[in-house]
């Protein structure tokens, strides 16, 4: 069964969060200290990965029929030829400063599906870095209307992180040194924020002079994940063994 993203569910969740008083005064939503970029282990029993990811995050991606709507690169990302997709990834890397998170998330998914799982780790964390930067830099007033484009993007990015992350993090844990290597690459590749207003022309952000500080916060969050993996290798391996994860993700 495909794992789906339901905008209504997240809309309701967002309302509950607001009612609980999590965003009061001048506190910026999602601008609290950032935890590690992703939990090293899925919170529930992962699924086998002998087949491609069966997930849906509408309107951007649906694994059924490989439906992709991420603007530029949509048609090219549908290819089932790894050589062509690899060439596309190299082209996108040259344009990384203007890529949207959804473009990078879908690239990570397609690389994983076609067997280049190492590079899928890199692009998954690149997508996550930009998505978190986007979420942190939004002008708070934009969150008032749950029908706003900004809210749709925010909830979609959270869904990509969770649904694709079960597969990609599950695989990344097969080789902890590799996991650290790719996440460090992402951290090193994002010392300064891109021009967010050019990537998201319809979104209102906080003042541009604040973007570097936000970018630094996101980088710190990724650094915490790197430190956790580096310092807790044996614990991670034991937990994976208890969940039989290596047989599900490492073959």
N, C-alpha and C positions, 0 to 999 in steps of 0.2 A: 504494500500500500504506500502510495506517495505521501510524503510529509508535506503539509500545506501551511501556507501563511494566510491567516484570516484577519483582514483589516478590522472587522467589527470587534473581534476578541481584543485586539490591541487597543482599539478605541476605548472599550470598556475598562481595560486595565489602566489606561492613562487617566480616565476619569476617577477611578478609585485612588490612584496615587495622588491626584490633586486634592481629593476630598480628605485624604489622610494627613494633609498638611506638609507634604515633603518639599514643596516649593513655596517658601514664604519670604516676605521682605525682598531683599535684593539678591537672594541666593539664586544663582543661575542653574537651571535644570541641567543635570548631568555634569556639573562643574565641581562636584565634590571630588576629593582625592581619588584618583583612578586606580582601581584594583588591577591585578595582572590582566593582560590583554585577553587571555582566555584561560579557563580552568584547564589544568593539564589532563584531566580525565573527564569524560562525559558523566553526567549525573545519573544516567540510567544505562541499562544494558545496551551496548551498541549493536548495530546490525551487521551482518556479514557484508563484505565489500567485493565479492566476486563479480558482481554486476555494477553498472554505473549507478550514481546517486539517483534515488527516486524521490525528488523533492519538487516543490512548487513555491515560488515567491512571486506572486502576480503583482503587477503586470510584466515584470522583467524576465522571469524565467519559469519554464515548466518542462520538466524532464520528459513528459509524455509527448512524443513527437518532436522533441528538442525545439520548443518554442522559445525564441529569444527576442526581446524588445528592449534593447539598451542603447538605441540610437546608432551612431557610427559603430561599425564592426559587427552588427547583429548578424548579418548573413554569413560573414566569414567565420564567426564563432560556431556556426552550426556544423562545420565540416567534421567528418569522421576520419579524416586523414591527419595523423599526428604530425607528419612532416609539414603539411600546410599550416596546421595550428601552431607549430613551433615557430615557423616564419612569422606568423601573425603576432605571436607573443613578443618576438624580437622587435617588430614594428611598433607594437604598443608600448614597449619599454622606452623607445625613443620619444614617445609622446606622453610619458607618464605624468607630466606636470598638468595635463589637461584632462586626464581620465577621470571618470566618475567611479565611485565605489561599486556600483552595479556592474559596470564593464569589467572591472578587475575581479569581482566575485565570480562572475560567469566564466571568465577566462580560467580561473582556478578550478572551477567545477569541470570544465571541458578537458583541461589538462589531466585532471584526476581520472576522468572517465576513459580517456584514451591511453592511460598508462604512464604518463609522465608525472608521477605523484610527488617527486621531489620538488619540481618547479611549481606544482600546485600549492605547496606549503608557502613558498615565497609570495605568490600572488594572493593567496588567502590573507596573509598578514599585511600585505600592502593595502588590500581593500579595506581591511579592518582598521588600519591606521588612519586612512583617509576618512572612513565613515565616522570614526570617533572624533577626529578633528572637526568634521562637519557638524556633528551633534553638539560639540562643546562650544562652537563659535556662533551658533545661531542666536540671533536677537531673541530674548525670552518671550517677547510679545507674540512671536510667531507661533508659539505653542498653544495659544488660546483656542484656536479653531481646529478641531480634530479633522475637519474636511480639507484642511490646507495641504498643499503639496509637500510642505516641509514635514508635516506629521507623517504623510504617506512614506516619504523617503526614510525617515527615522525608524519607523516600525519595520520597513522592508529590510533595512540594513541589519537590524537586530535579528531578523529571521534568517537572513543569509548566514550571519555569524553562528547562530545556533545549529541550523539544519546542516549546512555544509561542514561546520566545525566538527560535528560528530564523526564524519568520515575522515576529514583531513587531519584533525588532531589525533584520531585513532591511529592513522598511519604514521604520523609524525613521531609518535611515541615508540615506534619500532626501533628507532635509532636516535637516542637522546642527543648525541653529539651533532647529528644532522639537524635536529630540531633547533638546537641552540644556534647552529651556524646560520640557518636561514632567517631566524628571527633577528639575529644580530645584523644580518645584511639589511633587513628592512629598517631597523633602527638607524643604522648608519646612512641609509639612503634618504632619510627624511630629516635633515638637520634644520630645515626652514620650511614654513608652510607654503603651499602653492597659492596662486591667485584665486581664492575661493569664489570671488564674485564673477570670475570668468567661467568657472566650471558650473556654478549654480546661479545664473543670472537672475532668476526669479526669487531668490532667497535673500532675506535681510539678515546681515550678520552684525555682530558687535563691531566696534571700531577696529580698523585694520591694525592699529598699533598694539592691540591686545592679542593678535593671532600668534605671534611668536611664543608668548607665554603659554598659550593653550597648546601649541604644538609641543612645547617642552613637557607639559603635563602628560600628554599622550605618550611621548617618548619614555617618560619615567615609568608609566604603566607597563609598557612593553619590557622595559628593563627589569621590572619586578618579576615578570614571567620568566625571563631569561635566567635570573638569579634563582628562582624557585626550581626550575628544571635542573640547573647546574648543581644545586645544593641538595636536592632530594631524589637523586637518581634511583637509589635502592628502594625507597618508598614507592616511587612511581612504578618501578618494575614489579614489586610485590603486589600492588593494587591491580596492575594489568594482568598478572598471573591469576589472581583471584577471580577476575572477570573473564579470563580466557581470551583476552584481547589480541594477543599475538597471533593466535590461530585464525582470528577473524580479519585482521587487518594487515598482517605481515607476509602473507603468502602470495 
